[in-house]
């Protein structure tokens, strides 16, 4: 796997998904069902879900004006 193969994955699915793909590729062998489940979960993340998770981790209430403003910027 090389950069021309990784860049479209990063753009479309984000760094965590591309990193998981890279790790699976370099590990070799056959991906397990758990590997596929993790990839599916990573590909289901949206900008809004990632922002929501980040706000929760930061302890910012989702109903605060700041959180609402940040969430409004995500798709």
C-alpha positions as CSV (number, residue, x, y, z in Angstrom):
1,X,0.0,0.0,0.0
2,X,1.4,3.4,-0.9
3,X,0.3,7.1,-0.7
4,X,-1.6,7.2,-3.9
5,X,-3.8,4.3,-2.5
6,X,-4.1,5.9,1.0
7,X,-4.9,9.5,0.1
8,X,-8.4,8.6,-1.4
9,X,-9.2,6.6,1.8
10,X,-8.1,9.5,4.0
11,X,-10.2,12.0,2.0
12,X,-13.3,9.8,1.9
13,X,-13.2,8.0,5.3
14,X,-10.7,9.9,7.5
15,X,-7.4,9.1,9.0
16,X,-8.6,6.4,11.5
17,X,-10.1,4.3,8.8
18,X,-7.0,4.7,6.5
19,X,-4.7,3.9,9.4
20,X,-6.7,0.7,10.2
21,X,-6.4,-0.3,6.5
22,X,-2.7,0.4,6.5
23,X,-2.3,-1.8,9.7
24,X,-4.3,-4.6,8.1
25,X,-2.3,-4.4,4.9
26,X,1.1,-4.4,6.7
27,X,0.0,-7.2,9.1
28,X,-0.7,-9.5,6.2
29,X,-2.9,-12.5,6.4
30,X,-6.6,-12.6,6.2
31,X,-8.7,-9.9,8.0
32,X,-10.9,-11.3,10.7
33,X,-14.6,-10.6,11.3
34,X,-13.5,-8.2,14.1
35,X,-11.3,-6.3,11.7
36,X,-14.2,-5.9,9.3
37,X,-16.5,-4.8,12.1
38,X,-14.0,-2.2,13.1
39,X,-13.7,-0.9,9.6
40,X,-17.5,-0.7,9.2
41,X,-17.7,1.3,12.5
42,X,-14.9,3.6,11.4
43,X,-16.5,4.2,8.0
44,X,-19.9,5.0,9.6
45,X,-18.4,7.9,11.5
46,X,-19.5,11.3,10.2
47,X,-18.0,14.8,10.9
48,X,-21.0,15.4,13.2
49,X,-20.5,12.2,15.2
50,X,-16.8,12.9,15.5
51,X,-17.5,16.4,16.7
52,X,-20.1,15.2,19.2
53,X,-17.6,12.6,20.6
54,X,-14.9,15.3,20.9
55,X,-17.3,17.7,22.7
56,X,-18.3,14.9,25.1
57,X,-14.7,14.0,25.8
58,X,-13.9,17.7,26.5
59,X,-16.8,17.9,28.9
60,X,-18.7,20.5,26.9
61,X,-22.5,20.2,27.2
62,X,-24.0,19.5,23.8
63,X,-26.8,22.1,24.5
64,X,-24.2,24.9,25.1
65,X,-24.0,27.8,22.6
66,X,-20.4,26.8,21.8
67,X,-21.3,23.1,21.1
68,X,-24.2,24.2,19.0
69,X,-22.0,26.5,16.9
70,X,-19.4,23.8,16.3
71,X,-22.0,21.2,15.5
72,X,-23.6,23.6,13.0
73,X,-20.3,23.7,11.1
74,X,-20.3,20.0,10.5
75,X,-22.2,18.0,7.9
